[in-house]
Amino acid sequence: MRPAPRPDQIEVVDDAIAEILRHNGGAKSVEMIASAWRFMRDVLDRQVRTKHPSWPDDQVAAEVRRRLLNGST
């Protein structure tokens, strides 16, 4: 198991993933990234709704945004 990255550490893409991305081209890579973003947003939405079933949609959406941004704003 790999150790957790430090906040000051730059993560490097695995060689196999880099090769796949090279062959896909720019548009396909952007599509894959957008798909992964939507998937992560949906996973977080389900987690928040499961933990806080009484929260209204706007509160769930705000929590999902907070988790995705992780204080980057």
mmCIF file as gemmi writes it, N, C-alpha and C atoms, coordinates in Angstrom:
data_model
loop_
_atom_site.group_PDB
_atom_site.id
_atom_site.type_symbol
_atom_site.label_atom_id
_atom_site.label_alt_id
_atom_site.label_comp_id
_atom_site.label_asym_id
_atom_site.label_entity_id
_atom_site.label_seq_id
_atom_site.pdbx_PDB_ins_code
_atom_site.Cartn_x
_atom_site.Cartn_y
_atom_site.Cartn_z
_atom_site.occupancy
_atom_site.B_iso_or_equiv
_atom_site.pdbx_formal_charge
_atom_site.auth_seq_id
_atom_site.auth_asym_id
_atom_site.pdbx_PDB_model_num
ATOM 1 N N . MET Axp A 1 ? 0.834 -1.176 0 1 0 ? 1 A 1
ATOM 2 C CA . MET Axp A 1 ? 0 0 0 1 0 ? 1 A 1
ATOM 3 C C . MET Axp A 1 ? 0.886 1.249 0 1 0 ? 1 A 1
ATOM 4 N N . ARG Axp A 2 ? 0.51 2.221 -0.831 1 0 ? 2 A 1
ATOM 5 C CA . ARG Axp A 2 ? 1.304 3.448 -0.937 1 0 ? 2 A 1
ATOM 6 C C . ARG Axp A 2 ? 0.971 4.388 0.212 1 0 ? 2 A 1
ATOM 7 N N . PRO Axp A 3 ? 1.985 5.096 0.687 1 0 ? 3 A 1
ATOM 8 C CA . PRO Axp A 3 ? 1.707 6.096 1.729 1 0 ? 3 A 1
ATOM 9 C C . PRO Axp A 3 ? 0.887 7.242 1.151 1 0 ? 3 A 1
ATOM 10 N N . ALA Axp A 4 ? 0.129 7.899 1.997 1 0 ? 4 A 1
ATOM 11 C CA . ALA Axp A 4 ? -0.673 9.049 1.566 1 0 ? 4 A 1
ATOM 12 C C . ALA Axp A 4 ? 0.256 10.168 1.12 1 0 ? 4 A 1
ATOM 13 N N . PRO Axp A 5 ? -0.112 10.874 0.037 1 0 ? 5 A 1
ATOM 14 C CA . PRO Axp A 5 ? 0.744 11.965 -0.417 1 0 ? 5 A 1
ATOM 15 C C . PRO Axp A 5 ? 0.736 13.123 0.568 1 0 ? 5 A 1
ATOM 16 N N . ARG Axp A 6 ? 1.865 13.789 0.641 1 0 ? 6 A 1
ATOM 17 C CA . ARG Axp A 6 ? 1.958 14.985 1.484 1 0 ? 6 A 1
ATOM 18 C C . ARG Axp A 6 ? 1.333 16.152 0.735 1 0 ? 6 A 1
ATOM 19 N N . PRO Axp A 7 ? 0.836 17.17 1.434 1 0 ? 7 A 1
ATOM 20 C CA . PRO Axp A 7 ? 0.239 18.327 0.758 1 0 ? 7 A 1
ATOM 21 C C . PRO Axp A 7 ? 1.201 19.043 -0.183 1 0 ? 7 A 1
ATOM 22 N N . ASP Axp A 8 ? 2.504 18.994 0.119 1 0 ? 8 A 1
ATOM 23 C CA . ASP Axp A 8 ? 3.483 19.668 -0.72 1 0 ? 8 A 1
ATOM 24 C C . ASP Axp A 8 ? 4.065 18.762 -1.8 1 0 ? 8 A 1
ATOM 25 N N . GLN Axp A 9 ? 3.531 17.564 -1.949 1 0 ? 9 A 1
ATOM 26 C CA . GLN Axp A 9 ? 4.046 16.581 -2.894 1 0 ? 9 A 1
ATOM 27 C C . GLN Axp A 9 ? 3.243 16.628 -4.189 1 0 ? 9 A 1
ATOM 28 N N . ILE Axp A 10 ? 3.916 16.618 -5.319 1 0 ? 10 A 1
ATOM 29 C CA . ILE Axp A 10 ? 3.253 16.594 -6.618 1 0 ? 10 A 1
ATOM 30 C C . ILE Axp A 10 ? 3.013 15.138 -7.001 1 0 ? 10 A 1
ATOM 31 N N . GLU Axp A 11 ? 1.772 14.832 -7.354 1 0 ? 11 A 1
ATOM 32 C CA . GLU Axp A 11 ? 1.434 13.477 -7.776 1 0 ? 11 A 1
ATOM 33 C C . GLU Axp A 11 ? 1.741 13.309 -9.26 1 0 ? 11 A 1
ATOM 34 N N . VAL Axp A 12 ? 2.254 12.162 -9.62 1 0 ? 12 A 1
ATOM 35 C CA . VAL Axp A 12 ? 2.611 11.861 -10.996 1 0 ? 12 A 1
ATOM 36 C C . VAL Axp A 12 ? 1.678 10.784 -11.516 1 0 ? 12 A 1
ATOM 37 N N . VAL Axp A 13 ? 1.228 10.95 -12.755 1 0 ? 13 A 1
ATOM 38 C CA . VAL Axp A 13 ? 0.347 9.971 -13.382 1 0 ? 13 A 1
ATOM 39 C C . VAL Axp A 13 ? 1.137 8.698 -13.656 1 0 ? 13 A 1
ATOM 40 N N . ASP Axp A 14 ? 0.514 7.566 -13.36 1 0 ? 14 A 1
ATOM 41 C CA . ASP Axp A 14 ? 1.105 6.259 -13.636 1 0 ? 14 A 1
ATOM 42 C C . ASP Axp A 14 ? 1.459 6.15 -15.125 1 0 ? 14 A 1
ATOM 43 N N . ASP Axp A 15 ? 2.559 5.487 -15.456 1 0 ? 15 A 1
ATOM 44 C CA . ASP Axp A 15 ? 3.002 5.365 -16.849 1 0 ? 15 A 1
ATOM 45 C C . ASP Axp A 15 ? 1.947 4.739 -17.75 1 0 ? 15 A 1
ATOM 46 N N . ALA Axp A 16 ? 1.266 3.716 -17.265 1 0 ? 16 A 1
ATOM 47 C CA . ALA Axp A 16 ? 0.241 3.047 -18.073 1 0 ? 16 A 1
ATOM 48 C C . ALA Axp A 16 ? -0.923 3.991 -18.365 1 0 ? 16 A 1
ATOM 49 N N . ILE Axp A 17 ? -1.329 4.759 -17.364 1 0 ? 17 A 1
ATOM 50 C CA . ILE Axp A 17 ? -2.415 5.732 -17.562 1 0 ? 17 A 1
ATOM 51 C C . ILE Axp A 17 ? -1.963 6.825 -18.524 1 0 ? 17 A 1
ATOM 52 N N . ALA Axp A 18 ? -0.743 7.291 -18.396 1 0 ? 18 A 1
ATOM 53 C CA . ALA Axp A 18 ? -0.221 8.321 -19.292 1 0 ? 18 A 1
ATOM 54 C C . ALA Axp A 18 ? -0.236 7.832 -20.738 1 0 ? 18 A 1
ATOM 55 N N . GLU Axp A 19 ? 0.115 6.584 -20.945 1 0 ? 19 A 1
ATOM 56 C CA . GLU Axp A 19 ? 0.107 6.006 -22.296 1 0 ? 19 A 1
ATOM 57 C C . GLU Axp A 19 ? -1.307 5.956 -22.866 1 0 ? 19 A 1
ATOM 58 N N . ILE Axp A 20 ? -2.271 5.563 -22.054 1 0 ? 20 A 1
ATOM 59 C CA . ILE Axp A 20 ? -3.672 5.529 -22.497 1 0 ? 20 A 1
ATOM 60 C C . ILE Axp A 20 ? -4.136 6.932 -22.872 1 0 ? 20 A 1
ATOM 61 N N . LEU Axp A 21 ? -3.832 7.909 -22.018 1 0 ? 21 A 1
ATOM 62 C CA . LEU Axp A 21 ? -4.243 9.28 -22.285 1 0 ? 21 A 1
ATOM 63 C C . LEU Axp A 21 ? -3.59 9.828 -23.552 1 0 ? 21 A 1
ATOM 64 N N . ARG Axp A 22 ? -2.341 9.462 -23.807 1 0 ? 22 A 1
ATOM 65 C CA . ARG Axp A 22 ? -1.65 9.903 -25.026 1 0 ? 22 A 1
ATOM 66 C C . ARG Axp A 22 ? -2.375 9.403 -26.268 1 0 ? 22 A 1
ATOM 67 N N . HIS Axp A 23 ? -2.816 8.157 -26.231 1 0 ? 23 A 1
ATOM 68 C CA . HIS Axp A 23 ? -3.469 7.554 -27.393 1 0 ? 23 A 1
ATOM 69 C C . HIS Axp A 23 ? -4.908 8.03 -27.57 1 0 ? 23 A 1
ATOM 70 N N . ASN Axp A 24 ? -5.539 8.46 -26.505 1 0 ? 24 A 1
ATOM 71 C CA . ASN Axp A 24 ? -6.934 8.894 -26.601 1 0 ? 24 A 1
ATOM 72 C C . ASN Axp A 24 ? -7.076 10.237 -27.289 1 0 ? 24 A 1
ATOM 73 N N . GLY Axp A 25 ? -6.125 11.081 -27.174 1 0 ? 25 A 1
ATOM 74 C CA . GLY Axp A 25 ? -6.238 12.419 -27.725 1 0 ? 25 A 1
ATOM 75 C C . GLY Axp A 25 ? -6.907 13.355 -26.739 1 0 ? 25 A 1
ATOM 76 N N . GLY Axp A 26 ? -6.84 14.643 -27.017 1 0 ? 26 A 1
ATOM 77 C CA . GLY Axp A 26 ? -7.32 15.664 -26.097 1 0 ? 26 A 1
ATOM 78 C C . GLY Axp A 26 ? -8.793 15.579 -25.783 1 0 ? 26 A 1
ATOM 79 N N . ALA Axp A 27 ? -9.65 15.444 -26.814 1 0 ? 27 A 1
ATOM 80 C CA . ALA Axp A 27 ? -11.096 15.439 -26.588 1 0 ? 27 A 1
ATOM 81 C C . ALA Axp A 27 ? -11.516 14.244 -25.739 1 0 ? 27 A 1
ATOM 82 N N . LYS Axp A 28 ? -10.971 13.09 -26.023 1 0 ? 28 A 1
ATOM 83 C CA . LYS Axp A 28 ? -11.331 11.889 -25.258 1 0 ? 28 A 1
ATOM 84 C C . LYS Axp A 28 ? -10.836 12.013 -23.819 1 0 ? 28 A 1
ATOM 85 N N . SER Axp A 29 ? -9.659 12.581 -23.619 1 0 ? 29 A 1
ATOM 86 C CA . SER Axp A 29 ? -9.13 12.766 -22.268 1 0 ? 29 A 1
ATOM 87 C C . SER Axp A 29 ? -10.019 13.708 -21.466 1 0 ? 29 A 1
ATOM 88 N N . VAL Axp A 30 ? -10.456 14.788 -22.092 1 0 ? 30 A 1
ATOM 89 C CA . VAL Axp A 30 ? -11.346 15.732 -21.411 1 0 ? 30 A 1
ATOM 90 C C . VAL Axp A 30 ? -12.662 15.051 -21.072 1 0 ? 30 A 1
ATOM 91 N N . GLU Axp A 31 ? -13.176 14.251 -21.999 1 0 ? 31 A 1
ATOM 92 C CA . GLU Axp A 31 ? -14.412 13.501 -21.751 1 0 ? 31 A 1
ATOM 93 C C . GLU Axp A 31 ? -14.256 12.544 -20.566 1 0 ? 31 A 1
ATOM 94 N N . MET Axp A 32 ? -13.121 11.868 -20.483 1 0 ? 32 A 1
ATOM 95 C CA . MET Axp A 32 ? -12.867 10.942 -19.371 1 0 ? 32 A 1
ATOM 96 C C . MET Axp A 32 ? -12.796 11.691 -18.043 1 0 ? 32 A 1
ATOM 97 N N . ILE Axp A 33 ? -12.13 12.837 -18.041 1 0 ? 33 A 1
ATOM 98 C CA . ILE Axp A 33 ? -12.008 13.629 -16.82 1 0 ? 33 A 1
ATOM 99 C C . ILE Axp A 33 ? -13.37 14.14 -16.381 1 0 ? 33 A 1
ATOM 100 N N . ALA Axp A 34 ? -14.172 14.619 -17.332 1 0 ? 34 A 1
ATOM 101 C CA . ALA Axp A 34 ? -15.516 15.102 -17.007 1 0 ? 34 A 1
ATOM 102 C C . ALA Axp A 34 ? -16.381 13.977 -16.462 1 0 ? 34 A 1
ATOM 103 N N . SER Axp A 35 ? -16.256 12.798 -17.042 1 0 ? 35 A 1
ATOM 104 C CA . SER Axp A 35 ? -17.015 11.643 -16.58 1 0 ? 35 A 1
ATOM 105 C C . SER Axp A 35 ? -16.606 11.259 -15.151 1 0 ? 35 A 1
ATOM 106 N N . ALA Axp A 36 ? -15.315 11.28 -14.876 1 0 ? 36 A 1
ATOM 107 C CA . ALA Axp A 36 ? -14.835 10.963 -13.528 1 0 ? 36 A 1
ATOM 108 C C . ALA Axp A 36 ? -15.331 12.001 -12.52 1 0 ? 36 A 1
ATOM 109 N N . TRP Axp A 37 ? -15.359 13.269 -12.921 1 0 ? 37 A 1
ATOM 110 C CA . TRP Axp A 37 ? -15.851 14.348 -12.057 1 0 ? 37 A 1
ATOM 111 C C . TRP Axp A 37 ? -17.328 14.121 -11.729 1 0 ? 37 A 1
ATOM 112 N N . ARG Axp A 38 ? -18.143 13.821 -12.763 1 0 ? 38 A 1
ATOM 113 C CA . ARG Axp A 38 ? -19.573 13.568 -12.533 1 0 ? 38 A 1
ATOM 114 C C . ARG Axp A 38 ? -19.774 12.361 -11.622 1 0 ? 38 A 1
ATOM 115 N N . PHE Axp A 39 ? -18.982 11.307 -11.849 1 0 ? 39 A 1
ATOM 116 C CA . PHE Axp A 39 ? -19.087 10.106 -11.019 1 0 ? 39 A 1
ATOM 117 C C . PHE Axp A 39 ? -18.785 10.445 -9.56 1 0 ? 39 A 1
ATOM 118 N N . MET Axp A 40 ? -17.713 11.187 -9.323 1 0 ? 40 A 1
ATOM 119 C CA . MET Axp A 40 ? -17.338 11.537 -7.95 1 0 ? 40 A 1
ATOM 120 C C . MET Axp A 40 ? -18.406 12.419 -7.307 1 0 ? 40 A 1
ATOM 121 N N . ARG Axp A 41 ? -18.938 13.374 -8.071 1 0 ? 41 A 1
ATOM 122 C CA . ARG Axp A 41 ? -20 14.238 -7.557 1 0 ? 41 A 1
ATOM 123 C C . ARG Axp A 41 ? -21.234 13.399 -7.173 1 0 ? 41 A 1
ATOM 124 N N . ASP Axp A 42 ? -21.596 12.425 -8.014 1 0 ? 42 A 1
ATOM 125 C CA . ASP Axp A 42 ? -22.743 11.559 -7.728 1 0 ? 42 A 1
ATOM 126 C C . ASP Axp A 42 ? -22.505 10.684 -6.499 1 0 ? 42 A 1
ATOM 127 N N . VAL Axp A 43 ? -21.283 10.173 -6.354 1 0 ? 43 A 1
ATOM 128 C CA . VAL Axp A 43 ? -20.948 9.356 -5.177 1 0 ? 43 A 1
ATOM 129 C C . VAL Axp A 43 ? -21.076 10.193 -3.91 1 0 ? 43 A 1
ATOM 130 N N . LEU Axp A 44 ? -20.515 11.397 -3.942 1 0 ? 44 A 1
ATOM 131 C CA . LEU Axp A 44 ? -20.609 12.277 -2.776 1 0 ? 44 A 1
ATOM 132 C C . LEU Axp A 44 ? -22.055 12.654 -2.476 1 0 ? 44 A 1
ATOM 133 N N . ASP Axp A 45 ? -22.84 12.913 -3.512 1 0 ? 45 A 1
ATOM 134 C CA . ASP Axp A 45 ? -24.251 13.241 -3.33 1 0 ? 45 A 1
ATOM 135 C C . ASP Axp A 45 ? -24.97 12.104 -2.598 1 0 ? 45 A 1
ATOM 136 N N . ARG Axp A 46 ? -24.729 10.879 -3.03 1 0 ? 46 A 1
ATOM 137 C CA . ARG Axp A 46 ? -25.372 9.723 -2.368 1 0 ? 46 A 1
ATOM 138 C C . ARG Axp A 46 ? -24.897 9.575 -0.925 1 0 ? 46 A 1
ATOM 139 N N . GLN Axp A 47 ? -23.612 9.795 -0.684 1 0 ? 47 A 1
ATOM 140 C CA . GLN Axp A 47 ? -23.09 9.691 0.682 1 0 ? 47 A 1
ATOM 141 C C . GLN Axp A 47 ? -23.734 10.725 1.598 1 0 ? 47 A 1
ATOM 142 N N . VAL Axp A 48 ? -23.812 11.964 1.128 1 0 ? 48 A 1
ATOM 143 C CA . VAL Axp A 48 ? -24.387 13.032 1.948 1 0 ? 48 A 1
ATOM 144 C C . VAL Axp A 48 ? -25.867 12.763 2.204 1 0 ? 48 A 1
ATOM 145 N N . ARG Axp A 49 ? -26.592 12.345 1.166 1 0 ? 49 A 1
ATOM 146 C CA . ARG Axp A 49 ? -28.024 12.065 1.327 1 0 ? 49 A 1
ATOM 147 C C . ARG Axp A 49 ? -28.267 10.889 2.277 1 0 ? 49 A 1
ATOM 148 N N . THR Axp A 50 ? -27.373 9.901 2.258 1 0 ? 50 A 1
ATOM 149 C CA . THR Axp A 50 ? -27.508 8.765 3.169 1 0 ? 50 A 1
ATOM 150 C C . THR Axp A 50 ? -27.258 9.19 4.608 1 0 ? 50 A 1
ATOM 151 N N . LYS Axp A 51 ? -26.246 10.026 4.808 1 0 ? 51 A 1
ATOM 152 C CA . LYS Axp A 51 ? -25.9 10.465 6.156 1 0 ? 51 A 1
ATOM 153 C C . LYS Axp A 51 ? -26.881 11.503 6.697 1 0 ? 51 A 1
ATOM 154 N N . HIS Axp A 52 ? -27.451 12.309 5.805 1 0 ? 52 A 1
ATOM 155 C CA . HIS Axp A 52 ? -28.348 13.4 6.218 1 0 ? 52 A 1
ATOM 156 C C . HIS Axp A 52 ? -29.635 13.358 5.391 1 0 ? 52 A 1
ATOM 157 N N . PRO Axp A 53 ? -30.475 12.346 5.61 1 0 ? 53 A 1
ATOM 158 C CA . PRO Axp A 53 ? -31.676 12.19 4.777 1 0 ? 53 A 1
ATOM 159 C C . PRO Axp A 53 ? -32.678 13.34 4.894 1 0 ? 53 A 1
ATOM 160 N N . SER Axp A 54 ? -32.619 14.121 5.952 1 0 ? 54 A 1
ATOM 161 C CA . SER Axp A 54 ? -33.58 15.213 6.124 1 0 ? 54 A 1
ATOM 162 C C . SER Axp A 54 ? -33.122 16.52 5.466 1 0 ? 54 A 1
ATOM 163 N N . TRP Axp A 55 ? -31.884 16.574 4.989 1 0 ? 55 A 1
ATOM 164 C CA . TRP Axp A 55 ? -31.373 17.802 4.391 1 0 ? 55 A 1
ATOM 165 C C . TRP Axp A 55 ? -32.077 18.089 3.07 1 0 ? 55 A 1
ATOM 166 N N . PRO Axp A 56 ? -32.404 19.362 2.811 1 0 ? 56 A 1
ATOM 167 C CA . PRO Axp A 56 ? -32.979 19.729 1.511 1 0 ? 56 A 1
ATOM 168 C C . PRO Axp A 56 ? -31.904 19.677 0.416 1 0 ? 56 A 1
ATOM 169 N N . ASP Axp A 57 ? -32.352 19.652 -0.838 1 0 ? 57 A 1
ATOM 170 C CA . ASP Axp A 57 ? -31.431 19.524 -1.975 1 0 ? 57 A 1
ATOM 171 C C . ASP Axp A 57 ? -30.344 20.593 -1.983 1 0 ? 57 A 1
ATOM 172 N N . ASP Axp A 58 ? -30.702 21.833 -1.662 1 0 ? 58 A 1
ATOM 173 C CA . ASP Axp A 58 ? -29.695 22.897 -1.713 1 0 ? 58 A 1
ATOM 174 C C . ASP Axp A 58 ? -28.609 22.717 -0.661 1 0 ? 58 A 1
ATOM 175 N N . GLN Axp A 59 ? -28.97 22.178 0.49 1 0 ? 59 A 1
ATOM 176 C CA . GLN Axp A 59 ? -27.968 21.935 1.536 1 0 ? 59 A 1
ATOM 177 C C . GLN Axp A 59 ? -27.062 20.769 1.135 1 0 ? 59 A 1
ATOM 178 N N . VAL Axp A 60 ? -27.645 19.729 0.526 1 0 ? 60 A 1
ATOM 179 C CA . VAL Axp A 60 ? -26.849 18.599 0.037 1 0 ? 60 A 1
ATOM 180 C C . VAL Axp A 60 ? -25.871 19.095 -1.03 1 0 ? 60 A 1
ATOM 181 N N . ALA Axp A 61 ? -26.372 19.898 -1.97 1 0 ? 61 A 1
ATOM 182 C CA . ALA Axp A 61 ? -25.52 20.414 -3.046 1 0 ? 61 A 1
ATOM 183 C C . ALA Axp A 61 ? -24.373 21.254 -2.486 1 0 ? 61 A 1
ATOM 184 N N . ALA Axp A 62 ? -24.665 22.07 -1.475 1 0 ? 62 A 1
ATOM 185 C CA . ALA Axp A 62 ? -23.619 22.897 -0.865 1 0 ? 62 A 1
ATOM 186 C C . ALA Axp A 62 ? -22.553 22.027 -0.204 1 0 ? 62 A 1
ATOM 187 N N . GLU Axp A 63 ? -22.965 20.958 0.459 1 0 ? 63 A 1
ATOM 188 C CA . GLU Axp A 63 ? -22.007 20.062 1.115 1 0 ? 63 A 1
ATOM 189 C C . GLU Axp A 63 ? -21.161 19.319 0.083 1 0 ? 63 A 1
ATOM 190 N N . VAL Axp A 64 ? -21.79 18.893 -1.004 1 0 ? 64 A 1
ATOM 191 C CA . VAL Axp A 64 ? -21.046 18.216 -2.074 1 0 ? 64 A 1
ATOM 192 C C . VAL Axp A 64 ? -20.01 19.176 -2.657 1 0 ? 64 A 1
ATOM 193 N N . ARG Axp A 65 ? -20.401 20.419 -2.919 1 0 ? 65 A 1
ATOM 194 C CA . ARG Axp A 65 ? -19.448 21.408 -3.43 1 0 ? 65 A 1
ATOM 195 C C . ARG Axp A 65 ? -18.295 21.614 -2.448 1 0 ? 65 A 1
ATOM 196 N N . ARG Axp A 66 ? -18.629 21.721 -1.176 1 0 ? 66 A 1
ATOM 197 C CA . ARG Axp A 66 ? -17.586 21.923 -0.162 1 0 ? 66 A 1
ATOM 198 C C . ARG Axp A 66 ? -16.581 20.776 -0.178 1 0 ? 66 A 1
ATOM 199 N N . ARG Axp A 67 ? -17.111 19.553 -0.259 1 0 ? 67 A 1
ATOM 200 C CA . ARG Axp A 67 ? -16.2 18.392 -0.261 1 0 ? 67 A 1
ATOM 201 C C . ARG Axp A 67 ? -15.363 18.323 -1.525 1 0 ? 67 A 1
ATOM 202 N N . LEU Axp A 68 ? -15.963 18.659 -2.652 1 0 ? 68 A 1
ATOM 203 C CA . LEU Axp A 68 ? -15.206 18.617 -3.905 1 0 ? 68 A 1
ATOM 204 C C . LEU Axp A 68 ? -14.125 19.694 -3.943 1 0 ? 68 A 1
ATOM 205 N N . LEU Axp A 69 ? -14.453 20.865 -3.451 1 0 ? 69 A 1
ATOM 206 C CA . LEU Axp A 69 ? -13.485 21.96 -3.468 1 0 ? 69 A 1
ATOM 207 C C . LEU Axp A 69 ? -12.471 21.855 -2.341 1 0 ? 69 A 1
ATOM 208 N N . ASN Axp A 70 ? -12.844 21.209 -1.25 1 0 ? 70 A 1
ATOM 209 C CA . ASN Axp A 70 ? -11.946 20.966 -0.131 1 0 ? 70 A 1
ATOM 210 C C . ASN Axp A 70 ? -11.197 22.24 0.293 1 0 ? 70 A 1
ATOM 211 N N . GLY Axp A 71 ? -11.938 23.324 0.411 1 0 ? 71 A 1
ATOM 212 C CA . GLY Axp A 71 ? -11.348 24.551 0.894 1 0 ? 71 A 1
ATOM 213 C C . GLY Axp A 71 ? -10.509 25.29 -0.118 1 0 ? 71 A 1
ATOM 214 N N . SER Axp A 72 ? -10.654 24.973 -1.414 1 0 ? 72 A 1
ATOM 215 C CA . SER Axp A 72 ? -9.794 25.604 -2.418 1 0 ? 72 A 1
ATOM 216 C C . SER Axp A 72 ? -10.316 26.947 -2.891 1 0 ? 72 A 1
ATOM 217 N N . THR Axp A 73 ? -11.459 27.396 -2.336 1 0 ? 73 A 1
ATOM 218 C CA . THR Axp A 73 ? -11.983 28.708 -2.753 1 0 ? 73 A 1
ATOM 219 C C . THR Axp A 73 ? -11.663 29.755 -1.715 1 0 ? 73 A 1
